[in-house]
Amino acid sequence: MQIIPIASGKGGVGKSLIAANLAIALGQADKKVILADLDLGASNLHLVIGHQAPKQGIGTYLSGQAKFEDIIFESEYKNVRFIPGDSEIPGLTALKISQKNDLIRKLQKLDADYLILDLGAGTHLTILDLFLLSPQGIVVTAPTVTATLNGYLFLKNAVFRMMYNTFKKNSKAYAYLEQLKSDATSLQRLYIPKLVEKIATIDPQSAALFKHRMKQFKPRLVLNMVDEPRDADKSMKIRRSCNEYLGLDLEHLGIIYRDTLQDKALESRLPIIIYKPQSLLAQSIYRIQDKIISSKPLSFDGTFTDSFEQAEAEAADDLETKMSYVEDLLGSGALTTSDLAEIIKSQQFELTQLKKENQLLKSKILKAAAQGFKL
């Protein structure tokens, strides 16, 4: 199964439109497709494909109110099944590590030719991890300055996330990243190729592994909402920036011109390739579909850093994200000091439990490995 995560640095660039129509186009080409709405808390993909408002979805599954197989629905379109994402949880920041890992395992075990993931906008760690399930994820952007900048920054954050996931927690490379992390401004200004050169001098093995995975990482770009031919130059600018500053070879899947028929298609609750298959927008989708089918599917060799080692680091990152949100609430007066104390107490308990589970799982793995060695 080929996983195609579709992401964007910011909302409003047509990410869900492309995900839905691409899924249907692949289904029309006799490919088995599953379309999953992972824009949790802001799910609207069902509107794009004309699906009824879901009573169950990923949110109800994660909250224990439904089985995973019960949230996979047949759609009206040939060879396309649909996994809704509902608003049972307020956003991806609410996902616990165990929930995220369980969801990823369920998604990877699905039976399909293509699994299309419509991700939320932004660069939260969960979004980046879902995007990195495939080396061939699609980033959708638009010609505006903010959209192109956010598209580039999304890819930069994805590269940094891949770097963190590649380096073992006790390695010199990881320690060096943590040292740089204390000065976020300096870290963001670093060119990835130069950063990797520096890491190679202190930890050659980690640097070599990261270089290998960067060679496998081939994300793809779609420039949407183009009004005139010169807008297409913006995609080349992103590609050059990725190559120079990130050491990343970005594939260009194509441009999509703005089409007023899309608004009418939405009003009719029909995907544009069903509403008007001969439209400019629909033909652009079919060209992208053809490129995907004809391209060689890629995958990352092996796995990233052991998930047990990574769990504590992720928990700390999640805590940092939550605390920045807490600071905003304190400043607005929506959160009291006593509320803050309870939040900190709860977070400390969660971290302690994760460490205990981590040690238990490690001991079980070591014991099993030792028994296997004896046999």
C-alpha positions as CSV (number, residue, x, y, z in Angstrom):
1,M,0.0,0.0,0.0
2,Q,1.3,3.4,-0.9
3,I,0.6,6.1,1.7
4,I,0.1,9.6,0.4
5,P,-0.1,12.2,3.2
6,I,-1.3,15.6,2.0
7,A,-0.4,18.6,4.1
8,S,0.0,22.4,3.9
9,G,1.8,25.0,5.9
10,K,-1.4,27.0,6.3
11,G,-5.1,26.5,5.8
12,G,-7.2,27.7,2.9
13,V,-5.0,26.5,0.1
14,G,-7.3,23.7,-1.2
15,K,-5.6,20.7,0.5
16,S,-8.9,18.8,1.2
17,L,-10.1,19.5,-2.3
18,I,-7.1,17.9,-3.8
19,A,-7.1,15.0,-1.4
20,A,-10.8,14.2,-2.1
21,N,-10.6,14.5,-5.9
22,L,-7.3,12.7,-6.2
23,A,-8.8,9.7,-4.2
24,I,-11.8,9.5,-6.6
25,A,-9.5,9.9,-9.7
26,L,-7.4,7.0,-8.4
27,G,-10.5,4.9,-7.8
28,Q,-11.7,5.5,-11.3
29,A,-8.4,4.1,-12.5
30,D,-9.3,0.8,-10.8
31,K,-7.1,1.4,-7.7
32,K,-8.4,0.5,-4.2
33,V,-8.3,3.8,-2.3
34,I,-9.0,4.8,1.4
35,L,-9.4,8.5,2.1
36,A,-8.8,9.5,5.7
37,D,-9.7,12.8,7.2
38,L,-7.0,13.6,9.7
39,D,-7.7,17.3,10.1
40,L,-9.1,16.5,13.5
41,G,-11.1,19.2,15.2
42,A,-11.6,21.0,11.9
43,S,-12.9,18.1,9.8
44,N,-14.8,19.0,6.6
45,L,-13.6,16.4,4.1
46,H,-17.1,14.8,4.1
47,L,-18.5,18.0,2.7
48,V,-16.1,17.9,-0.3
49,I,-17.1,14.4,-1.2
50,G,-20.8,14.8,-0.5
51,H,-20.8,12.4,2.4
52,Q,-23.4,12.8,5.2
53,A,-22.2,14.3,8.5
54,P,-20.5,11.4,10.2
55,K,-21.9,10.0,13.4
56,Q,-18.6,8.1,14.0
57,G,-15.1,8.9,13.0
58,I,-11.5,8.9,14.2
59,G,-12.4,11.0,17.2
60,T,-15.0,8.4,18.4
61,Y,-12.5,5.6,17.8
62,L,-9.8,7.4,19.8
63,S,-12.2,8.1,22.6
64,G,-13.1,4.4,22.8
65,Q,-16.7,4.8,21.4
66,A,-16.1,2.8,18.2
67,K,-14.0,0.1,16.7
68,F,-11.6,1.1,14.0
69,E,-13.2,-1.1,11.4
70,D,-16.6,0.6,12.2
71,I,-15.3,4.0,11.1
72,I,-14.3,2.9,7.6
73,F,-17.3,3.6,5.3
74,E,-18.0,2.8,1.7
75,S,-18.4,6.0,-0.4
76,E,-20.5,6.7,-3.4
77,Y,-17.5,6.6,-5.6
78,K,-15.9,3.6,-7.3
79,N,-13.2,1.8,-5.2
80,V,-13.1,4.6,-2.6
81,R,-13.6,4.1,1.1
82,F,-13.7,6.9,3.6
83,I,-12.6,7.4,7.2
84,P,-14.2,10.5,8.6
85,G,-12.5,12.7,11.1
86,D,-14.9,14.3,13.6
87,S,-14.7,17.0,16.2
88,E,-14.7,14.6,19.2
89,I,-11.3,15.9,20.1
90,P,-10.4,19.6,19.7
91,G,-7.3,19.1,17.6
92,L,-4.2,17.1,17.0
93,T,-2.5,18.6,20.1
94,A,-4.9,16.6,22.2
95,L,-3.6,13.3,20.9
96,K,-1.6,11.3,23.4
97,I,1.5,9.5,22.2
98,S,-0.2,6.1,22.7
99,Q,-3.2,7.3,20.7
100,K,-1.0,8.6,17.9
101,N,1.0,5.4,17.7
102,D,-2.1,3.2,17.8
103,L,-3.7,5.2,15.0
104,I,-0.5,4.9,12.9
105,R,-0.5,1.2,13.3
106,K,-4.1,0.9,12.3
107,L,-3.6,3.0,9.2
108,Q,-0.5,1.0,8.1
109,K,-2.5,-2.2,8.3
110,L,-5.3,-1.1,6.0
111,D,-5.9,-3.0,2.8
112,A,-5.7,-0.7,-0.2
113,D,-3.5,0.3,-3.1
114,Y,-3.5,3.9,-1.9
115,L,-4.1,5.5,1.5
116,I,-4.6,9.2,1.2
117,L,-4.3,11.2,4.5
118,D,-5.8,14.7,4.5
119,L,-3.7,16.2,7.3
120,G,-4.4,19.3,9.4
121,A,-2.6,22.6,8.5
122,G,0.4,23.6,10.5
123,T,3.5,21.9,11.9
124,H,2.4,20.2,15.1
125,L,4.6,17.1,15.8
126,T,1.7,14.7,15.2
127,I,1.1,16.3,11.7
128,L,4.8,16.0,10.9
129,D,4.9,12.3,12.1
130,L,1.9,11.5,9.9
131,F,3.5,13.3,7.0
132,L,6.7,11.3,7.5
133,L,4.8,8.0,7.2
134,S,5.8,8.2,3.5
135,P,8.8,9.7,1.8
136,Q,6.5,10.9,-1.0
137,G,4.0,13.1,0.9
138,I,2.3,16.0,-1.0
139,V,2.6,19.7,0.2
140,V,-0.1,21.9,-1.2
141,T,0.5,25.7,-1.3
142,A,-0.7,28.8,-3.2
143,P,1.1,31.6,-5.0
144,T,0.6,34.2,-2.1
145,V,3.8,35.1,-0.1
146,T,2.4,33.7,3.1
147,A,1.3,30.5,1.6
148,T,4.7,29.8,-0.2
149,L,6.6,30.7,2.9
150,N,4.5,28.4,5.1
151,G,4.9,25.6,2.5
152,Y,8.7,26.0,2.8
153,L,8.6,26.2,6.6
154,F,6.5,23.1,6.7
155,L,9.1,21.1,4.8
156,K,11.9,22.6,6.9
157,N,10.1,21.4,10.1
158,A,9.6,18.0,8.5
159,V,13.3,17.7,7.9
160,F,14.1,18.7,11.4
161,R,11.6,16.2,12.7
162,M,13.1,13.5,10.6
163,M,16.5,14.4,12.0
164,Y,15.3,14.2,15.6
165,N,13.7,10.8,14.8
166,T,16.8,9.5,13.2
167,F,19.3,10.3,15.9
168,K,19.2,8.1,19.0
169,K,18.5,9.9,22.2
170,N,21.9,9.1,23.7
171,S,23.9,9.9,20.6
172,K,26.3,12.9,20.3
173,A,24.2,14.1,17.3
174,Y,21.1,14.2,19.4
175,A,22.9,16.0,22.2
176,Y,24.2,18.6,19.7
177,L,20.7,19.3,18.5
178,E,19.5,19.7,22.0
179,Q,22.3,22.2,22.6
180,L,21.3,24.2,19.5
181,K,17.6,24.0,20.5
182,S,18.3,26.3,23.5
183,D,18.9,29.0,20.9
184,A,15.9,28.5,18.6
185,T,16.8,31.5,16.4
186,S,20.2,30.2,15.6
187,L,18.8,26.7,14.9
188,Q,16.3,28.1,12.4
189,R,18.9,30.1,10.6
190,L,21.2,27.1,10.0
191,Y,21.3,25.5,6.6
192,I,20.6,21.8,6.9
193,P,23.6,20.8,4.7
194,K,26.0,22.8,6.9
195,L,24.3,21.4,10.1
196,V,24.8,17.9,8.8
197,E,28.5,18.6,8.0
198,K,29.0,19.8,11.5
199,I,27.3,16.7,13.0
200,A,29.4,14.5,10.7
201,T,32.5,15.7,12.6
202,I,31.1,14.7,16.0
203,D,29.0,11.7,15.1
204,P,29.7,10.3,11.7
205,Q,27.4,7.3,12.0
206,S,24.3,9.4,12.9
207,A,25.1,11.8,10.1
208,A,25.5,9.0,7.6
209,L,22.1,7.5,8.6
210,F,20.4,10.9,8.2
211,K,22.0,11.5,4.8
212,H,20.7,8.1,3.7
213,R,17.2,8.9,4.7
214,M,17.3,12.4,3.2
215,K,18.2,10.7,-0.2
216,Q,15.0,8.6,0.2
217,F,12.9,11.6,1.2
218,K,11.2,12.9,-2.0
219,P,8.2,15.1,-1.0
220,R,6.0,16.5,-3.8
221,L,4.6,19.9,-4.4
222,V,1.3,21.1,-5.8
223,L,0.8,24.8,-6.4
224,N,-2.9,25.5,-6.2
225,M,-5.1,28.6,-6.9
226,V,-2.9,29.9,-9.7
227,D,-4.4,33.0,-11.5
228,E,-1.8,33.7,-14.2
229,P,1.2,31.9,-15.7
230,R,3.8,34.0,-13.8
231,D,2.4,32.7,-10.5
232,A,3.9,29.3,-11.5
233,D,7.4,30.7,-10.8
234,K,6.6,30.6,-7.1
235,S,6.9,26.8,-7.1
236,M,10.4,27.1,-8.6
237,K,11.3,29.5,-5.8
238,I,10.2,26.9,-3.2
239,R,12.1,24.2,-5.0
240,R,15.3,26.2,-5.1
241,S,15.0,27.2,-1.4
242,C,14.5,23.5,-0.4
243,N,17.5,22.4,-2.4
244,E,19.8,25.2,-1.2
245,Y,18.8,25.5,2.5
246,L,17.5,22.0,3.2
247,G,19.4,19.8,0.9
248,L,16.0,18.5,-0.3
249,D,15.1,17.4,-3.8
250,L,11.5,18.5,-4.2
251,E,9.4,16.9,-6.9
252,H,6.8,19.2,-8.7
253,L,3.5,17.4,-9.3
254,G,2.0,20.4,-11.1
255,I,0.0,23.6,-10.9
256,I,-3.7,24.0,-10.6
257,Y,-5.4,27.2,-11.9
258,R,-8.2,28.7,-9.9
259,D,-11.6,27.6,-11.1
260,T,-14.8,29.2,-10.2
261,L,-16.7,26.0,-10.9
262,Q,-15.2,24.6,-7.7
263,D,-17.6,26.8,-5.6
264,K,-20.6,25.5,-7.6
265,A,-19.4,21.9,-7.1
266,L,-19.2,22.5,-3.4
267,E,-22.7,23.9,-3.3
268,S,-23.9,20.8,-5.2
269,R,-21.9,18.6,-2.6
270,L,-20.0,17.0,-5.5
271,P,-16.3,16.7,-6.1
272,I,-15.2,18.8,-9.1
273,I,-14.1,15.7,-11.1
274,I,-17.7,14.4,-10.8
275,Y,-19.5,17.7,-11.2
276,K,-17.5,18.8,-14.2
277,P,-14.9,16.3,-15.3
278,Q,-13.8,18.4,-18.3
279,S,-13.1,21.5,-16.2
280,L,-9.6,22.9,-16.0
281,L,-9.4,21.9,-12.3
282,A,-10.5,18.4,-12.9
283,Q,-8.1,17.9,-15.7
284,S,-5.3,19.1,-13.5
285,I,-6.3,16.5,-10.9
286,Y,-6.2,13.8,-13.6
287,R,-2.7,14.8,-14.6
288,I,-1.5,14.5,-11.0
289,Q,-3.2,11.1,-10.7
290,D,-1.4,9.9,-13.8
291,K,2.0,11.0,-12.4
292,I,1.3,9.2,-9.1
293,I,0.3,6.0,-10.8
294,S,3.3,6.0,-13.2
295,S,5.9,7.0,-10.6
296,K,7.8,4.4,-8.6
297,P,6.5,4.1,-5.0
298,L,9.2,4.8,-2.4
299,S,9.6,3.9,1.2
300,F,12.0,4.6,4.0
301,D,14.4,1.8,4.8
302,G,13.9,0.5,8.3
303,T,12.4,2.6,11.0
304,F,13.3,5.7,12.8
305,T,14.6,5.8,16.4
306,D,13.1,3.1,18.6
307,S,9.7,4.2,19.6
308,F,10.3,3.4,23.2
309,E,13.3,5.7,23.3
310,Q,11.4,8.4,21.5
311,A,8.4,8.3,23.7
312,E,9.9,10.3,26.5
313,A,11.3,12.9,24.1
314,E,7.9,13.3,22.5
315,A,6.2,13.6,25.8
316,A,8.6,16.4,26.7
317,D,7.9,18.1,23.4
318,D,4.1,17.8,23.9
319,L,4.4,19.2,27.3
320,E,6.3,22.2,25.9
321,T,3.6,22.8,23.3
322,K,0.9,22.6,26.0
323,M,2.7,25.0,28.3
324,S,3.0,27.6,25.6
325,Y,-0.8,27.4,25.3
326,V,-1.1,27.6,29.1
327,E,0.9,30.8,29.1
328,D,-1.5,32.4,26.6
329,L,-4.5,31.4,28.9
330,L,-2.8,32.9,31.9
331,G,-2.2,36.1,30.2
332,S,-5.8,36.3,29.1
333,G,-7.1,35.5,32.6
334,A,-9.0,32.4,31.4
335,L,-6.8,30.2,33.6
336,T,-6.1,30.6,37.3
337,T,-2.9,29.8,39.2
338,S,-4.6,26.8,40.9
339,D,-5.7,25.5,37.5
340,L,-2.1,25.7,36.3
341,A,-0.9,23.8,39.4
342,E,-3.3,21.0,38.6
343,I,-2.2,20.9,34.9
344,I,1.5,20.6,36.0
345,K,0.6,17.9,38.5
346,S,-1.2,15.9,35.8
347,Q,1.6,16.3,33.3
348,Q,4.2,15.1,35.8
349,F,2.1,12.0,36.5
350,E,1.8,11.3,32.8
351,L,5.6,11.6,32.3
352,T,6.2,9.3,35.3
353,Q,3.8,6.7,33.9
354,L,5.4,6.8,30.5
355,K,8.9,6.3,31.9
356,K,7.6,3.2,33.9
357,E,6.0,1.8,30.8
358,N,9.1,2.5,28.8
359,Q,11.3,0.6,31.2
360,L,8.9,-2.3,31.4
361,L,8.7,-2.7,27.7
362,K,12.5,-2.5,27.3
363,S,13.0,-5.2,29.9
364,K,10.5,-7.5,28.1
365,I,12.2,-6.9,24.8
366,L,15.7,-7.6,26.2
367,K,14.4,-10.8,27.9
368,A,12.7,-12.0,24.7
369,A,15.9,-11.3,22.7
370,A,18.0,-13.2,25.2
371,Q,15.7,-16.2,25.1
372,G,15.8,-16.2,21.3
373,F,19.6,-16.0,21.4
374,K,19.7,-19.1,23.6
375,L,17.4,-21.0,21.2
